[in-house]
Amino acid sequence: MKLHLLSSGRIRLRRATYIPGAPREEVFEAPVPCFLIRHPQGDVVVDTGCNPVAAADPTGTWGALAKSMPPLHGPEEHVGASLAALAVRAEDVPMVVMTHLHFDHAGANALFPRAEFIVQAAEHEAASAEDAEAWGYIRREWDMGRPMRRIAGELDLFGDGKVRLIPLPGHTPGLMGVLLDMPGDGRILIAGDAVPLRQVLDEDLMPRNMRDQEAARASYSRVRAIETEGALVICGHDMPQWQSLRPTYA
């Protein structure tokens, strides 16, 4: 089994959203990670990142959300291009796991016409609510008009313990991480926006965009327990960490 780290864009974020007390005008460049898991039973993509069209037309694609989280990448930087560099066609990918359905994580779902999308039921419900766009969901990007596989709780994706989906709610009601057991590199947790920045976990900070702070703290505890057992925790939008990681783990 192999894990490939994929770029699907870069966005500008306000540091005060994540770090209490940071100057409101301070911003930083954040990666929008996606992942390709090459399991013996089939390929799995984790998240699809930004809509490729957003780079050329942010406001037309994201509306008001483009003002608070503008794209910084060019039109050639998206999950489909990252997969093509590995000789993988997005249209051939059989399975996509959604850590959650925000527009910077589910924006390129349309590139995967044959994939089965897997999402926590609580996340699907949140993204389908009447006020969903106010919470960062853009239905025309995540909803491809096909049924999603809605799960509740943990799931051993292939039944061999190698790819486990684990709920890590807080940032959104149905956010989940992906816990991998790699043959050589050991355990890796794709934590997504449960841990957007390493500083948040290290200093026990509570970002403003955590919808449920109590659930977020429980997820922090879960992540710390997994890390204590030796896992590498990959954060959701941490550029220094992202740049320090290898492109492939096995």
Summary of the structure (lengths in Angstrom):
residues: 250
radius of gyration: 16.6
end to end distance: 6.0
largest distance: 47.8
contacts: 839
relative contact order: 0.16
helix: 28%
strand: 29%
